[in-house]
Amino acid sequence: MGLLSYVTDLKNVARLKPEMESYIENVDRKLFLWKDEETDNIVALIGVQIHEAMVLVRHIAVSPSFRKEGIVHRLLDGLQQNYPTSAINGTLETAPFIAKWNQKQQNRNDEETSGSL
């Protein structure tokens, strides 16, 4: 069942299959994949639901051997580039990742602002 099986609430196949089908059947749901350049393997994904002015991050999964490499932040950066006018929000499970990413974004902006003074 691939990377989605790393998502805590989708470890049970009975829950995983309907979730996979929802990404296939619903046009407002999308899966974005991250491919490792060295191995050419897909090592992470982010599952989103697109709303008018908001992108809801429903699932984030990273292969265990690629965790702690900043892939989640790069996935979120890419998401922001694809949907620049939309707010990026998370579910109860994904919100902590987004909060850390937002803090990193704020720190970058603060550094750029203080560097230009």
N, C-alpha and C positions, 0 to 999 in steps of 0.2 A: 504493500500500500504506500510505500515511499515515504517522503519527508513528512507528509501530514500525520503519519502515525507517531511522530515525535511530539505532537501537540497533546498536552495532558488529557484534555477531555475527549480526545479522539483515539485513544489507545484501544478502545473497544471497537471491533470491526462493525458491530451493529450501528454504532454512531458515525463511524468513519465513512461508510458507503453513502449514506444520504447526504453527508456534507460534501463529498466529492461530486455527487450528482448535482448539488445545488450550484457548484461552480461551473458545471457544464451547461446547465439549463437556464440559468438566470443571467441576463445580459448586464445586470448591474453588479455582478460579482466577477472578480478577476483574480487570477493567480499570477504573480510575478516571480520569476525564477532567477537564482544567482548561480552563475557557472564559474567554477574555479579555473583561472587561466592556465595554471600549471598542469592540472590533471584533465581538464576539459569535462569534468563531471559537474552535474548540478548538485550543489551542496546546501542550498538554502532556498526558502520561498517565503513570500508574504502574500496572504490572502486578504483581499479588501472587498468592501461593498461601497459602490460609488453612489453618492447622493448629490443633490443639486449644488450645494456649497460646502460639502464635507465628504471626506474619505474616511470610512470606518475600517480600521485595521482589525480584522477578525482573527487572523491566525499568523503566527510567525514560527517558522521551524528552521533550525540550522542543524546540519549533521554534527554529531558530537565531536568529531575530530577537527571541526572548523570553528568551534565556539571560542569566544574570547579573542576573536580576530577583527572585531569591528564590522562584521558583515551586516548586522542588523542596522547599524547606523547608515551604512552605505545603501542598503535597501530603502530605508526611509528617505535618504537624500534623493534617490532616484524617483521615489514616489512623489516627493515634493516637486521635482523637476517636471514630472508628467502632469501634475495637477497643481500648478502654481497659485491658482486663485482659490483653492479649496483648503479648508482647515483639515488637519489630520488628527483624528481622534481614535481612541482605542476602546476595547472591551475591558472588563475587569481583569482579564488575563494579559492583555497586551498593553494596557495603559502604563504600567511601570517602564516598559521599554521606550514608549513614546515620551514619557516624562524625562528620562535620562537623555534622550536625543534632543528634546526641546532645551534642556539645560545646556547641553553642549553647543547647540545653535546660539543660545543667548550669550554664552561665554565667548564664542567666536565673534559675535556682533560687538560685544563690549570691548574686546581686544582691538578690533578694527576701528572702533570709535575713539578709544584712548590713543591709538597709534597715530591718528590723524590730527590730534590736537597740537 
